[in-house]
Amino acid sequence: MAEALGITERSVYAIVSDLTEAGYVLKERDGRRNRYSIQHHMPLPEPTGRERTVGEVLDLLVGTKRRRRTSGRAG
């Protein structure tokens, strides 16, 4: 993720940690690795004209229908 975003691994870790703490990402231990699940149903914290979910925003950013895969590695 760091390479794809052009930021440091430390920055990615901090962002993922913040999202995990806020409840937007779930972190599960899988052996020696961590698995992360995005909580697509969570509403965004900022009030907008219409309440949008994290999944809706991701769909807009990606420009395609959301993939059903909810787990992956970060870092």
C-alpha positions as CSV (number, residue, x, y, z in Angstrom):
1,M,0.0,0.0,0.0
2,A,2.8,2.4,0.9
3,E,4.4,2.0,-2.6
4,A,1.1,2.4,-4.4
5,L,0.2,5.5,-2.5
6,G,3.7,7.0,-2.6
7,I,4.0,7.3,1.2
8,T,6.0,5.6,3.9
9,E,5.1,2.3,5.5
10,R,5.0,4.1,8.8
11,S,2.4,6.5,7.4
12,V,0.3,3.6,6.1
13,Y,0.5,1.9,9.5
14,A,-0.7,5.2,11.2
15,I,-3.6,5.6,8.9
16,V,-4.7,2.0,9.2
17,S,-4.4,2.3,13.0
18,D,-6.5,5.4,13.0
19,L,-9.2,3.7,10.8
20,T,-9.1,0.6,13.1
21,E,-9.5,2.7,16.2
22,A,-12.5,4.6,14.7
23,G,-14.2,1.3,13.7
24,Y,-13.9,1.6,10.0
25,V,-11.5,-1.3,9.7
26,L,-11.4,-4.5,11.7
27,K,-8.1,-6.1,12.5
28,E,-7.8,-9.8,13.1
29,R,-4.7,-11.8,13.9
30,D,-4.0,-14.7,11.4
31,G,-0.9,-16.6,12.6
32,R,1.9,-14.1,12.4
33,R,0.0,-11.7,10.0
34,N,-2.8,-9.3,10.5
35,R,-5.9,-9.4,8.3
36,Y,-8.0,-6.3,7.8
37,S,-11.7,-6.0,6.9
38,I,-13.2,-2.7,5.7
39,Q,-16.6,-2.0,7.3
40,H,-18.5,-0.9,4.2
41,H,-21.7,-0.2,6.1
42,M,-20.2,2.4,8.4
43,P,-21.4,6.0,7.9
44,L,-18.9,8.7,7.3
45,P,-18.4,11.0,10.3
46,E,-19.0,14.3,8.5
47,P,-22.6,15.4,7.9
48,T,-23.4,15.6,4.2
49,G,-26.6,16.3,2.4
50,R,-27.3,12.6,2.5
51,E,-25.5,10.1,4.8
52,R,-23.1,8.0,2.8
53,T,-21.4,4.8,3.8
54,V,-17.7,4.0,3.5
55,G,-18.6,1.4,0.9
56,E,-20.4,4.0,-1.3
57,V,-17.4,6.4,-1.2
58,L,-15.0,3.5,-2.1
59,D,-17.3,2.7,-5.0
60,L,-17.0,6.3,-6.2
61,L,-13.2,6.3,-5.8
62,V,-12.7,3.0,-7.6
63,G,-15.3,3.7,-10.3
64,T,-16.6,0.2,-10.5
65,K,-18.9,-2.0,-8.5
66,R,-17.5,-2.9,-5.1
67,R,-15.7,-6.1,-4.9
68,R,-17.2,-8.5,-2.3
69,R,-13.8,-9.4,-0.9
70,T,-13.5,-7.7,2.5
71,S,-10.2,-9.0,3.8
72,G,-6.7,-8.2,2.8
73,R,-3.3,-7.4,4.0
74,A,-2.2,-3.8,4.7
75,G,1.3,-2.6,4.6
